[in-house]
Amino acid sequence: MINKIIKGIMSLVGITIGVATYFSVVKAFPYLVPASEIYVILGSIVSGVIMGFIFFLISPWLLEEGKNIANFIENELSKVPSIEILIGSIGLIIALFIAYLISNLLLQIPVPIVGTVLSVLVYIFMGYIGINISRRYKDDLFNIISLINKIPNSKEKVSKKGLKATPKILDTSVIIDGRIADICKTGFIEGKLVIPGFVLKELQHIADSSDDLKRVRGRRGLDILNKIQKELHIEVEIYEKDFEDILEVDSKLLKLAQIIEGKVVTNDYNLNKVAQFQGVEVLNINELANAVKPVVIPGEEMVVHVIKEGKESGQGVAYLDDGTMIVVDGGKKYIGETIDVLVTSVLQTAAGRMIFGKPKMATERTS
């Protein structure tokens, strides 16, 4: 039934086009058709019937091609972030308005059809230019919008000062690490968490890896994100915009931090250094972990379990509950035992804190 209705509509469209075309030709070239009114009427009827029949025959093909074009456009648009579609639409509207002003001048050209053809070309050209310019300079538009948003009202200057927390952008390593969920649970993280779409893609790629270890790490990261989003009372935003001209995920993270003026949360030492060089603020989970470890001073006593041999001759190695390494000088012979250790020195490195000590018994015998 619907196909029959569509065929009928297409036939009416064909008849209308046929009649309109005939009258346009008669108006443009009056010497081709006799001046008698009966000839004009018969000619318009014949032209309408012919075009209506043609449209009736090709309506199934037009319908099928229309569906294919619609599906193609829908698939292509689904790959483009919604914000880019919005910006492109705004650019297109502005460009078409400019084309409308220009076409009004072109339609005044006295030569038949030339003005109409030029007007159509102007619309197509301006539409193309408007979409491309708006997409090319979308980052600048984002920056302008962010600058406008940062300018407070005279009434809001006092009330909003210091109340807006900086967005925190999570990288892949800190999501897989998992400690970020516990930190958020304590309430020490303020502001919303931003999860970039390209980080989610990288996590999904890791979770689908053929390597068992990578697959487990990727799935752990996805589980951590689900936990943060569903169990914790913190705002989470999925940032869909990608930077196709940048290949590395770390570089995309820094670019995003600059655009939204956020801080990158990571435990990647190299990313930390690059971010500092580019002036991007970073919250390093490892640095936080080191900062909250118990303070140990030389001369303090502690009980440790020596588990393995150290790098130097006679050394033993033990660990605290938080993972801090304790190097026990002369502790090799106590491997597998729990002993009292006297702290001799503490070394703070980029990788963490190391504690050096000696068995208390050996110290007492020496004294």
N, C-alpha and C positions, 0 to 999 in steps of 0.2 A: 504493500500500500504506500509506504513511504517513498519507494523508488518511483512509483507512478506519479506521486505528487511532485517529486523533484523533477521528473521529466517534463511535467506540465509547466512548472515554473521556468525551467530552462527554455522551453518552447516559447513562452511569453517573452522572456528576455531576448530570444533570437528575433521574434517578430518586432519588438520595440527597436532593436538595433538596426534591423533591416529597413524599417520605415524611416528612422532617424538618418540613416546613411543615405537613403534615396533623396530625402529632402535636402540634405547637406550638399549632395552632388548637384542637384537641380539649382540650388542657390548659388553655388560656386561657378557652375558652367551652364547657364540658362540656355545656351544655343544648342545643347545636346538633346533637349527634350522639347517637343512642340508646346506652344504656349497654351493649348487647350486644357481646360481644367479636368476633363475626363481622362486625358492621358496621364496627368499628374496623379490622379486618384488610382487609376489602374496600375501605374508603375509602382506606387507605394505599396499597394496590396500585393503585387507579385513579389516585390523585394522582401516584404515582411514574411510572406508564406515561405519563400525560399530559405531565408535565414532561420525562420522558426523550425523548418524541417531539418536543416543542417544541425541546429542546436539540439533537436530531439534525438537525432542519430548519435551525436557525440556526447550526450549527457552522461551515459554510463562511464565513458572514458574520463570525462571531466570530473565526475564524482570520485572515481578511483584515484586519479592523480591528486585531487584535492585532499583525500585522506592521507595519501603518502606524504604530501608536502606538510600537512598538519602534524603527522607523526614525526617527520624529520625535524621540524621546528621545535616540537616539544622535547625531543631527545637532546637537541643541541642546547636548548635553554636550561634543561636540567643539569647540564655540566657547568653552567655559569652561576656564580654566587648571586644571590638575590640582590645584593647591594649594587652589583655591577649592572644588573638589568634595570634597576631604578635609575642609576646615573645615566645609562645609555638612553633610557626613555626621556629623561629630562633634556638631554642633548638633542634628541630627535625632535622633540616638540619645539624647542627654540629654533632649530634649523628649519623646520617646516614653516614656522611663522615668518622667518626671513625670506624663504622661498616664495611664500604667498605675496609678500610685498613686491618682490622682484617680478613675479609672473604677471602682476597687474599692469606693469609697464610693458612687458613683452607682448601681452594680448592686444595692445594698442597698435601693433605693427599692421599696416594695411594689407600686406601680402597674405592671401588665404593660407591657412593651415600652419604656416611658418611660426606664428606666435604661439599656437597651441603646442607644437612639437618642442619649441625652445622652452616653454613653460614646464612641460613634463620632464625634460632633461634637467632643468634647474631643480625641480623637486627631488629627483633621484640623486643628483649630485650633492645637494645640501643635506639630504637625509644621511647619506653615507659619511659626509664630512662631520656632521653633528655627532653621530654615534662614535666614530673613531676618535675624535678629539676628546670627548667626554671620558671615554675609557682610557685613553692614553694618559690623561692628566687626573685620573681619579685619586691618586695618592695626594696630589696637591690639594684637591677638594677636601679630602679627609683632614689634611693639616689645617686648612682654613676653618673647617667646621669645628675642629678641636680648639683652635685659637678663639673662635667666637664663644664656644661653650665655657672657656676658661675666664672670659671677661665677666665678672660678677656685677650684679645690680648694686647701686649704692645702698639699698636696703638689705642686701644679702651679704655684703662684704664682711660684716661682723659675724653674722649668724653662721655662715658657711665656712669661715676661716678655720682651717685645721680639722674639719670634720670629714672631709672626703679622703678615703683611704686609697692608696695606689693599687691598681690591679696587679695581681701576681700571675705571671705566665709560667706554666709548668713545662719543663722539657722532658724528653723521653727517659733520660737516666733517673731523674728524681721520681718519676711515676713508677718505674720498675722497682726502684729502691724500696718504696712503700712507707718510709717513715713520715712522709708528708701527711698521710692520713692521720697518724697519731698526733702530729704537731697541730693540725687543724682542729682535732678533737679537744685539745687543751685550750683553744681559744687564743693562741698567740699570733695566729695569722689573721690580719684584718683586711677588709676589702674583698672583692670578688676574685675567684680563681678563673683564669682564662686558659682554656685548652685549645690550642690551634688545631685546625683540621689536618694540617700536614703532619703533626705529631701523632694524631690518631691513625693516620694512614701508615706511618712508620711502625707504630705499635701493632697494627693489624698484620703488617708484613712480617714482623718478627714472630707474632703468634702463629702464623701460617708456615713458618720455616720448617724445612726438613730436618734441621738440627734439633735434637731433643732438648738441649739446654736452652737454646734461643726460644724454642716454642714455649717452654715453661715460663721463661722470663717475660715473654710477650703476654701470655695469658694472665700472669700475675699482675702486670701493669694494667690490663683491662679490668681485672677484678678490683684493683685499688681505685680506679676511676669510678666504677659503679658504687663502691662503698662511700666515696666522698660525695657523690651526687645524691644517693638515696638515704644514707644514714646520718650524715653530718648536716648541721644547720649552717650552711655556708653557701653563698651565691656562686654558681658555676656557670660560665658562659662558654659555649663552643664557637670559636671564631673560625668561620668558614672561608674567609678570604685567603687566597694563596698568592705567593709571589713567584710566578712562573719563570721570570727572568733570573731567579736565584736558584741554584741547584742544591746547595748544602742546607740541611735542616737548621744547623746552628746559626748560619747567616740569616735565615728566614726569621728565627726567633729574635735576633738582635734588631732586625728591621721592624718587626712587629712591636717590640718594646719601644722603639723610637717613635712609632706612629701613635700608639695609644698612651705613651708615657708611663709604661709599666715597669715592673721589676721582674727579672728572670729568676726563677727558683730552680736550682740545679745542684748537682754534686760533681759536675764535670770540671776538673781543675783547668783544663785548656780553655773551655768556654768561659770560665771565670776570668782568665787573663785577657782573652780577646775582648770581652765585654768591657773590662776596665779601660782598655786601650781606646774603645769607641765611645766611652762615656756613658755606658748603659749600666744601671745599678743591678747588682746581683745579690741574691740571698743564697748562700752556699750551705746546704744541709750538713756537710761534713764539718765546716767551721762552727756551726751551731752546736753540733755534737761534741766537738772538742772544747767549746767554751763552757758547756754545762757539766763536763767531767769533774769529779772531785779533785780539789787542789791537793797536791802532794808536795811536801817540802823535804829537803835532805835532813836525815836524822830521824824521820818518822818510821815507825815499825808497821809491817803488814804481814798478813798470813797469805801465802800463795801456794799453788800446786804446780810444781815443775813438771812440764810435760814432754819437753824435747831438748835436744842439744842446740847450743847457739852457734853462731858463725865462728867466733874466736875460740881458741883452745880453752877448754875447761868451763865454758859458759853453759848455763842452762836458761831455758825460756819458759816463762809462765804468762798467763793472761788474766786480767781482771774481768769482771762480769760484763763491763761495757766494751770489751775488746782491746783495751790498752795493753800493749806489750811490756813485759817486765823482763829485763835481761839481768840474770843473776850471775855475778862473777864468782866462779868456783862452784856453780850449781849443777854441773854435769853429773856429779856423783849422787845427786839427790833426785834424779829423774824418776818420776812416778811417786814422789813423796810430797807431803804437805809440810812446809817449813816456815819459820819466821824469818823475814827478810828486813834488813835495815837499809832504807833508801839512801843512796849516796849522791845521786844527781838526777835531774829531769831534763829531757831534751824535747823541745817543741819543734816539729817539722811540719811541712805543708801536708804530709800524708797523715799526721796525727801526733800524739804524744807518746814518747818512750820513757820508761822509768828504768834506771840502773840501780842495782843494789847488791848487797852481799849477805850471805847467810848469817843470821844473828849469832849462832853458836861460834862460827869461825871468828867473828868480830870480838866476842867476849874472851875467847882464848888468847887472841892477840893482845888485848888490853891487860 
